[in-house]
Amino acid sequence: MTINAIRTVPAVAVRRAGLICLAAGMLGSAVGIFLIMYPGQVPEDTYSYPLPTGGFAVVQIVLFAQHLGLAVGLLALRSTGVLGVGRAGRWGWGVAVFAMLVLAATELYGISAADAAYPSSRTAPLDALYAISSTLIAVGLIAAGVAVARAGVWSGWRRWIVLATGAYVLVPMMPALMAPFVVARLAIGVWMLLFAALGLALIQDQGAEKEDR
């Protein structure tokens, strides 16, 4: 069954949001590669590893802005009408947006623990915030993704990208975060590429194409 989309913002705004989300996803993946390639300047049991305190602060600020870019994409998702008319999809969307903003704030909070030993009592709250916000993003996107798939406004790979972006967090990303540094960063990088794909889906939104005609 296909539910007709009810658009709430102009097509150009959706496409701009998609472009921001695409760029943010690519940036997040690039940061992961940078951290993998960067030669360690501090001991591996230091929270800022592999970066010194100053460099770590810069990267965390970049990640804060990058997560806001992902949030822009998520915000635009509802305006396309692809969530359909059910409450579960809207609920999941709201949870995902809120959790992404929490994740963004956590990146800034992490600067305060740059020189802390890891793990330690100083980094434990950060671990909790990262875990909770990431899990809520996963749950929210899964609920929203199921709604997108049922509504059928998007077709092909776009119909499943929201669900895939949420499900990926639970398996395989969460288990990979327990693995060595390189594996964990690669897993996060792939997640960011899924957000980039979500941005592309927004750019190619068929509702926007119809509005432009």
C-alpha positions as CSV (number, residue, x, y, z in Angstrom):
1,M,0.0,0.0,0.0
2,T,1.3,3.5,-0.9
3,I,0.2,6.5,1.1
4,N,0.3,9.8,-0.6
5,A,2.9,12.1,1.0
6,I,1.8,15.3,2.6
7,R,4.6,17.8,2.2
8,T,5.0,20.6,4.8
9,V,8.0,22.5,3.5
10,P,9.1,23.5,0.0
11,A,11.0,21.0,-2.1
12,V,14.1,23.2,-2.2
13,A,14.3,23.1,1.6
14,V,14.1,19.3,1.7
15,R,16.9,19.1,-0.9
16,R,19.1,21.5,1.1
17,A,18.5,19.5,4.2
18,G,19.4,16.4,2.2
19,L,22.6,18.0,1.0
20,I,23.5,19.0,4.6
21,C,22.9,15.4,5.8
22,L,24.9,14.0,2.9
23,A,27.8,16.2,3.6
24,A,27.6,15.6,7.4
25,G,27.6,11.8,6.8
26,M,30.6,12.0,4.5
27,L,32.4,14.2,7.0
28,G,31.7,11.8,9.9
29,S,33.2,9.0,7.9
30,A,36.2,11.1,6.9
31,V,36.8,11.9,10.6
32,G,36.8,8.2,11.4
33,I,39.4,7.5,8.7
34,F,41.5,10.5,10.0
35,L,41.5,9.1,13.5
36,I,42.5,5.7,12.3
37,M,45.4,7.1,10.2
38,Y,46.6,9.7,12.7
39,P,49.7,8.5,14.6
40,G,49.1,8.3,18.3
41,Q,50.3,11.3,20.3
42,V,49.1,10.1,23.7
43,P,48.9,6.7,25.5
44,E,46.2,4.4,24.3
45,D,44.5,4.6,27.7
46,T,44.0,8.3,27.4
47,Y,40.5,9.4,26.5
48,S,41.7,11.7,23.7
49,Y,43.7,9.0,22.0
50,P,45.1,9.3,19.4
51,L,45.0,13.1,19.6
52,P,46.6,15.6,22.1
53,T,44.1,17.6,24.1
54,G,44.0,20.6,21.7
55,G,43.5,18.5,18.6
56,F,40.9,16.4,20.4
57,A,38.9,19.5,21.3
58,V,38.9,20.6,17.6
59,V,37.7,17.2,16.4
60,Q,34.9,17.1,19.1
61,I,33.7,20.5,18.0
62,V,33.7,19.3,14.4
63,L,31.7,16.2,15.4
64,F,29.2,18.4,17.3
65,A,28.5,20.4,14.1
66,Q,28.5,17.2,12.1
67,H,25.8,15.7,14.3
68,L,23.7,18.8,14.0
69,G,23.9,18.3,10.2
70,L,22.6,14.8,10.6
71,A,19.8,16.2,12.8
72,V,18.9,18.6,10.0
73,G,18.4,15.6,7.7
74,L,16.3,13.8,10.3
75,L,14.1,16.9,10.8
76,A,13.5,17.1,7.0
77,L,12.4,13.5,6.9
78,R,9.0,14.2,8.5
79,S,8.3,17.1,6.2
80,T,8.5,14.8,3.1
81,G,5.5,12.8,4.3
82,V,7.3,9.5,3.9
83,L,6.5,8.6,7.5
84,G,2.8,8.1,6.6
85,V,0.0,8.8,9.0
86,G,0.6,6.5,11.9
87,R,1.8,7.6,15.3
88,A,4.6,5.1,15.7
89,G,6.6,6.6,12.8
90,R,6.2,10.1,14.2
91,W,7.1,8.9,17.7
92,G,10.2,7.2,16.4
93,W,11.2,10.2,14.4
94,G,10.9,12.5,17.4
95,V,13.0,10.1,19.6
96,A,15.7,9.9,16.9
97,V,15.9,13.7,16.5
98,F,16.1,14.3,20.2
99,A,18.7,11.6,20.7
100,M,20.8,13.0,17.9
101,L,20.9,16.3,19.6
102,V,21.9,14.6,22.9
103,L,24.7,12.8,21.0
104,A,25.8,16.2,19.6
105,A,26.0,17.7,23.0
106,T,27.9,14.7,24.3
107,E,30.6,15.4,21.8
108,L,31.2,18.8,23.4
109,Y,31.0,17.3,26.9
110,G,33.7,14.9,25.9
111,I,36.2,17.7,25.7
112,S,36.2,18.0,29.5
113,A,37.6,14.5,29.8
114,A,40.3,14.8,27.1
115,D,43.2,14.1,29.5
116,A,41.4,11.5,31.6
117,A,42.4,7.9,31.8
118,Y,40.1,5.6,29.9
119,P,38.1,3.9,31.4
120,S,37.7,5.9,34.6
121,S,35.1,7.6,36.7
122,R,35.5,10.7,34.6
123,T,34.7,8.9,31.3
124,A,31.9,6.7,32.7
125,P,29.2,9.3,32.3
126,L,30.3,9.9,28.7
127,D,30.1,6.2,27.9
128,A,26.6,6.1,29.4
129,L,25.5,9.2,27.3
130,Y,26.9,7.7,24.1
131,A,25.3,4.4,24.7
132,I,21.9,5.8,25.6
133,S,21.7,8.3,22.8
134,S,22.9,5.9,20.2
135,T,20.4,3.2,21.3
136,L,17.6,5.8,21.3
137,I,18.6,6.8,17.8
138,A,18.5,3.2,16.7
139,V,15.1,2.5,18.3
140,G,13.7,5.7,16.9
141,L,14.9,5.1,13.4
142,I,13.7,1.5,13.4
143,A,10.2,2.7,14.3
144,A,10.4,5.5,11.7
145,G,11.9,3.1,9.2
146,V,9.1,0.6,9.5
147,A,6.6,3.5,9.0
148,V,8.5,4.6,5.9
149,A,8.5,1.1,4.5
150,R,4.8,0.6,5.1
151,A,3.8,4.0,3.7
152,G,5.6,3.2,0.4
153,V,6.1,6.8,-0.6
154,W,9.8,6.1,-1.2
155,S,10.6,3.1,-3.5
156,G,13.7,1.0,-4.1
157,W,16.6,1.4,-1.7
158,R,15.2,4.7,-0.3
159,R,12.2,2.8,1.1
160,W,14.6,0.9,3.4
161,I,17.4,3.4,4.2
162,V,15.8,4.8,7.4
163,L,15.2,1.3,8.8
164,A,18.8,0.2,7.8
165,T,20.3,3.2,9.5
166,G,18.6,2.4,12.7
167,A,19.1,-1.4,12.6
168,Y,22.8,-1.1,11.9
169,V,23.4,0.5,15.3
170,L,22.2,-2.6,17.1
171,V,24.0,-5.1,14.8
172,P,26.8,-4.8,13.9
173,M,27.9,-1.4,15.3
174,M,27.3,-2.0,19.0
175,P,29.3,-5.2,19.1
176,A,32.0,-3.6,17.0
177,L,32.4,-0.8,19.5
178,M,33.7,-3.4,22.0
179,A,36.4,-4.4,19.5
180,P,39.8,-2.6,19.0
181,F,40.0,1.0,18.1
182,V,40.3,0.6,14.4
183,V,37.3,-1.8,14.1
184,A,35.2,0.5,16.2
185,R,36.0,3.5,14.1
186,L,35.3,1.7,10.9
187,A,31.9,0.6,12.2
188,I,31.0,4.2,13.1
189,G,32.3,5.3,9.7
190,V,29.9,2.9,7.9
191,W,27.0,4.3,10.0
192,M,27.9,7.7,8.9
193,L,27.8,6.6,5.3
194,L,24.2,5.3,5.9
195,F,23.3,8.8,7.0
196,A,24.9,10.1,3.8
197,A,22.7,7.8,1.9
198,L,19.7,9.1,3.8
199,G,20.7,12.6,2.7
200,L,20.8,11.4,-0.9
201,A,17.4,9.9,-0.5
202,L,16.1,13.4,0.6
203,I,17.8,15.0,-2.4
204,Q,16.2,12.6,-4.7
205,D,12.8,12.7,-3.0
206,Q,10.1,12.0,-5.7
207,G,7.7,14.4,-3.9
208,A,10.1,17.2,-4.5
209,E,10.5,16.3,-8.1
210,K,6.7,16.4,-8.6
211,E,6.5,19.8,-6.9
212,D,9.1,21.2,-9.2
213,R,7.2,20.2,-12.3
